[in-house]
Structure formats: structure tokens, C-alpha cells
């Protein structure tokens, strides 16, 4: 028995894994060396807690709360635990399986039965022996172990473990991606909430000036100094502006409730707290966007696609290993005694040992077909990785261009707004000197409110674009972002 065990262990230790070993993909031909950066961007390291760049305490608090209480994140964390447990279960199949058993058996033989009869009434030379060979009553106590092991000579189990490792890493990466989605959703909803609140304030100011303008036009109309057309134009302008308020109230309500849900609370939990109007947060200065090569270790979709290549490669190894024989060993060492007090006495030991091999020599081509399927999965995973990589680089480059252009647009809108403000100041001076009518001054103020609204919209678009850019860059999530690996035999 010792020689058989030693031989099996030797075979197991000297066995080799069949199938190709995984090699990380080459990406140099697909990725740019540098991003095409605008004046408001740099190749510096991407900020990990990028939402803090908005310098808004409320936004930071909401993100922190979502990171700890968001139900989608909590579910993703449980999936990570599940994947790790499954990985441990797969790994355990490579170890010997040991069980312990104990039992007691008692019985009585029939003297008329085919077994008990001859033993109880034995015949010698055709004559009765006159004494039984065994007792009619028997009992036995058993204590022992059962041991089973399948030596992984060709690496099938090792490849299964390799695949389960990669799948567990995919689930962890997916949790990172979920975290990034949740943070981006919180930031976007918060920006839209604050923007809607600011728009509502600006509309309120426009209403005040338009109402004052309407009163003056109505007075002039009553005196015959203003036409019906002028009066209708003011009324139409006032009605158009006022019609935006219900829509903005709905926008404020929607984003307030979404934020409540994102932080794991009831939809109405934050309505009162978020009702306080605060300015739209902005990020000032140059935005660090990192290097293209860093995107490989940050973006969840790229990392998941790369791990899928490893899964497919490992499953190809499993398919190849199925072409080879499998071996097994079993053993049942223990002690047996008819007297419990002598269970551990000398001579009570008993054991069995077995070893064998299974090898399917003909299966109608099933294993060959499964190997071909696995090879196709490897090719598909490689093409999916390349497609994901190209899409990611294209998305980032597009957003970098868009964010650079948004800075130019914002500067132009700001300049236009400043010109309108200068016109308001000049009109006010002329109105005080009696050189223009109060109507001209009020209309100039209305124009300024409209310019402020256009500026607010440009700032909102740029802030949302920045959130989308950070999301596209993948964020930085600490130790769960592994470096590209190269695994050999």
C-alpha cells in the first residue's frame, strides 16, 4: 500500500498541465502613447476621489453615504463573497477527500438459511460435525475513515481553479465598476438638482422684471402710448418664462428622490434637506487625465474583458485535459471488533485500498467538439478585448476633445454675458439721465437674466461632461486594479 501511495504521489507531483499557459495581450498597436490634451487637461495622475474636486461638502457626504449604503453596491459586495467562496470550493477538489465513520451492527443468522444453515450445522464427510462453526448471534463495532483522491496529473483541476480565480476577479472588478457607476450617478443627479434650483431662481428674477415691465407697458397702453402688439409681446414672454417653473419643480423633485434612493434611503428622505438652494459646484483649474496605458488597469470593462481571456484560456486547458485519462485512489483504514471494549486492541485494525484509471477511448467526437468550442471562445474573448480597448480609447479621446471645447464655449458664453451686463449698466446710466425709457432698462435686465441662464447651462454641461470623463477614465480604486500580468508555465 505504501508503495502504491508513493507512486501516485510521484505521478501527481511530476504531472504537467496540458493546454496553453495564459499570456497577457499585447496592446501597444492599439493604444495611443499620449492623449491629445487641451489647455485645461494634463497627463498627471487621475484623482482617486475625483468628486471632491468640486469642493462641495454636500456632494462629498452624499457620495460617502452611497459608498456605504447603496443597495446595488451592497449586493455587488455579496456577489464578491459568493465568487470567492465558489473559488474555494473549486480549489478544494484538488485535495484528498477524507471522511470519518462509526457504526454498530447486530444480527442473528437463520439456521435454515443458505448461509447460516451450513455454518450452524456443518457436515464433514457427509456426517454432521456436531458443533456450530459460528455463533448464531453476532455484533460488530466499526470506526474508520474513508479517503479518496484524484491526482491531477494533466492539470484539469488546476485549469478549473485558474478559471474560477479569473471569474472571482471579474466579480471584484464588476463591484469596482458598480461603485464607479453609483458615484457618477450621485454626482450627475446632484449637478442637475443644483442647476435646476439655480434656473428656478433666475426665472424668478425674470418674472419680477417682466411683471414690472408689463405694468409699465399696460400703463402706456392705457394712455395710448403702447400698441397692442407690444403689450401682447410682453405677456407672451412672461407666460413663456412662467411655464418653465412646473417643469423645473418636477426636475428638482426627480433628482432629489433619485439621490435619496442612491444613498439607500426612502425616496422622500432627502427632499427637505436638498430643498435648500445652493450654487452649482464647479471644478477650477487643470484636470489630470493620466496616460493611455494607465487606462488598462483602471477601466472595469477593459479589466473584465482581459480576465475573460484568461477564463477562456483556462477552459481550453480543461477541454484538452479531458482527452487524457483520469486516475483515482480510495482507502478505508479503520478498526472493527465484536466487543466495543476491544475496538482498539491489537488485531482490530482493518483496511482496504484501491486505485484505478478512467479513460474514454471513444465518445463520438464529443471531446473534440468541446475542445473546438473552447478554442473559439479563446478567439472570441481576444476579439472582444480588442473591441473593448478600442472603444474605450475612442470614448476617452472624444470626451477629452469635448471637454476642451466646453472650456472654449464657456469662455465665449461668459464673455457674452459680461457684454450684456455692461449693456445693462450703460442702459441704467442712460435711464437715470432720462436718455432712454425705463422700458429699455427693464428689457436689458431681462436680457441679462437670459444670459445668466445660458451661462448656467454651459457650466452645467461642462460639469456633467467632467463627471462623464472621470467615469470614462475608470477612476482609481486601490488594490483591486491589478497590473497586466504575464503568466508562464
Residue pairs with C-beta under 8 A, 6 or more apart in sequence:
1 331
1 351
1 353
4 329
4 353
4 355
5 329
8 149
8 151
8 327
8 329
8 355
9 151
11 151
11 153
11 327
12 151
12 152
12 153
15 151
15 152
15 153
15 154
15 155
16 154
16 155
17 154
17 155
17 158
17 159
17 317
17 321
17 489
18 154
18 155
18 317
18 320
18 321
18 323
18 324
19 155
19 159
19 313
19 316
19 317
19 318
19 319
19 320
19 321
20 313
20 316
20 317
21 313
21 487
21 488
21 489
22 162
22 309
22 310
22 313
22 314
22 487
23 486
23 487
23 488
24 306
24 484
24 485
24 486
24 487
25 306
25 309
25 382
25 385
25 386
27 296
27 389
30 386
30 389
30 390
30 393
31 292
31 293
31 295
31 296
31 389
31 393
32 292
32 393
32 397
33 292
34 43
34 291
34 292
35 41
35 43
35 289
35 291
35 292
35 396
35 397
35 400
36 397
36 400
36 401
37 43
37 289
37 400
37 404
38 400
38 401
38 403
38 404
38 405
38 407
39 286
39 404
39 407
40 285
40 286
40 287
40 403
40 404
40 407
41 286
41 287
41 288
41 289
41 400
41 403
41 404
42 286
42 287
42 288
42 289
43 288
43 289
43 290
43 291
44 286
44 288
44 289
44 290
45 288
45 290
45 294
45 476
46 288
46 289
46 290
46 294
46 298
46 470
46 473
46 474
46 475
46 476
47 53
47 288
47 476
48 475
48 476
48 477
48 478
50 470
50 475
51 59
51 60
51 63
51 183
51 186
51 187
52 60
53 283
54 187
54 281
54 282
54 283
54 463
55 281
56 190
56 278
56 281
58 190
58 278
59 186
59 187
59 190
59 281
62 186
62 190
62 259
62 262
62 263
63 183
63 186
63 187
65 263
65 264
66 73
66 182
66 183
66 186
66 262
66 263
66 264
67 73
67 179
67 182
67 183
69 263
69 264
69 265
70 182
70 262
70 263
70 264
71 264
72 178
72 181
72 182
73 175
73 178
73 179
73 182
74 264
76 174
76 175
76 178
76 179
77 175
79 171
79 174
79 175
80 168
80 171
80 172
80 175
82 171
83 167
83 168
83 170
83 171
83 172
84 168
86 164
86 167
86 168
87 161
87 164
87 165
87 167
87 168
90 160
90 161
90 164
91 161
91 164
93 157
93 160
94 152
94 157
94 158
94 161
95 149
96 147
96 148
96 149
97 147
97 148
97 149
98 145
98 146
98 147
99 145
99 146
99 147
100 144
100 145
100 146
101 142
101 143
101 144
101 145
101 146
101 334
102 141
102 142
102 143
102 144
103 141
103 142
104 139
104 140
104 141
104 142
104 340
105 139
105 140
105 142
106 137
106 138
106 139
106 140
107 137
107 138
107 139
108 136
108 137
108 138
109 115
109 116
109 119
109 120
109 134
109 136
109 137
109 138
110 116
110 117
111 117
111 120
111 121
111 136
116 136
119 132
119 133
119 134
120 132
120 133
120 134
120 136
121 128
121 129
121 132
122 128
122 129
122 131
122 132
122 133
123 129
138 338
139 338
140 336
140 337
140 338
141 336
141 337
141 338
141 339
141 340
141 343
142 334
142 335
142 336
143 334
143 335
143 343
144 332
144 333
144 334
144 335
144 336
144 350
144 351
145 331
145 332
145 333
145 334
146 330
146 331
146 332
147 329
147 330
147 331
147 332
147 333
148 328
148 329
148 330
148 331
149 328
149 329
149 330
150 157
150 326
150 327
150 328
150 329
151 327
151 328
151 329
152 158
153 324
153 327
154 321
154 324
155 317
155 321
156 317
156 318
156 321
156 322
156 324
156 326
158 317
159 314
159 315
159 317
159 318
159 321
160 314
160 318
162 310
162 314
162 317
163 310
163 311
163 314
163 315
163 318
166 307
166 308
166 310
166 311
166 314
167 307
167 311
169 307
169 482
170 304
170 307
170 308
170 311
172 480
173 300
173 303
173 304
173 307
173 480
174 300
174 304
175 480
176 300
176 303
176 475
176 477
176 480
176 481
177 300
177 301
177 304
179 475
179 477
180 300
180 471
180 474
180 475
180 477
181 471
182 262
183 475
184 467
184 468
184 470
184 471
185 258
185 262
186 259
186 262
186 263
187 467
188 464
188 467
189 255
189 258
189 259
189 262
190 255
190 259
190 281
191 280
191 281
191 460
191 463
191 464
191 467
192 251
192 255
192 460
192 464
193 251
193 252
193 255
193 256
193 259
193 274
194 278
194 279
194 280
194 281
195 280
195 456
195 457
195 459
195 460
196 248
196 251
196 252
196 255
197 252
197 277
197 278
198 277
198 279
198 280
198 456
199 244
199 248
199 453
199 456
200 245
200 248
200 249
200 252
200 277
201 277
202 449
202 452
202 453
202 456
203 241
203 242
203 244
203 245
203 248
203 453
205 449
206 241
206 446
206 449
206 450
207 238
207 241
207 242
209 442
209 445
209 446
209 449
210 234
210 237
210 238
210 241
210 446
211 238
212 442
213 234
213 439
213 442
213 443
213 446
214 231
214 234
214 235
214 238
216 438
216 439
216 442
217 226
217 230
217 231
217 234
217 439
218 231
220 226
220 230
220 439
221 227
221 228
221 230
221 231
237 446
252 275
253 271
256 270
256 271
256 274
256 275
257 267
257 268
257 271
259 270
259 274
260 266
260 267
260 268
260 269
260 270
260 271
261 267
263 269
263 270
280 456
280 459
280 460
280 463
281 463
282 459
282 462
282 463
283 463
283 466
287 403
287 466
287 469
289 396
289 400
289 469
289 473
290 298
290 473
292 393
292 396
295 302
295 392
295 393
295 396
295 473
295 474
296 302
296 303
296 306
296 389
296 484
297 303
297 481
297 482
297 483
297 484
298 473
298 474
298 475
298 476
298 477
298 481
299 392
299 472
299 473
299 474
300 474
301 388
301 392
302 385
302 388
302 389
302 392
302 474
303 481
303 482
305 381
305 384
305 385
305 388
305 389
306 385
306 484
308 381
308 384
308 385
309 378
309 381
309 382
309 385
311 381
312 374
312 377
312 378
312 380
312 381
313 378
313 381
315 374
315 377
316 371
316 374
316 375
316 377
316 378
318 374
319 367
319 370
319 371
319 373
319 374
320 371
320 374
322 367
322 370
322 371
323 367
323 371
324 359
325 357
325 358
325 359
326 357
326 358
326 359
327 355
327 356
327 357
327 358
328 355
328 356
328 357
328 358
329 353
329 354
329 355
330 352
330 353
330 354
330 355
331 351
331 352
331 353
331 354
332 351
332 352
333 349
333 350
333 351
334 349
334 350
334 351
335 343
335 344
335 348
335 349
335 350
336 343
336 348
336 350
337 343
337 345
337 348
342 348
360 367
392 472
395 472
396 469
396 472
396 473
399 465
399 468
399 469
399 472
400 469
402 465
403 462
403 465
403 466
403 469
406 458
406 461
406 462
406 465
407 462
409 458
409 462
410 455
410 458
410 459
410 462
413 454
413 455
413 458
414 455
414 458
416 451
416 454
417 448
417 451
417 452
417 454
417 455
420 444
420 447
420 448
420 451
421 448
421 451
423 444
423 447
424 441
424 444
424 445
424 447
424 448
427 436
427 440
427 441
427 444
428 441
428 444
430 436
430 440
430 441
431 437
431 438
431 440
431 441
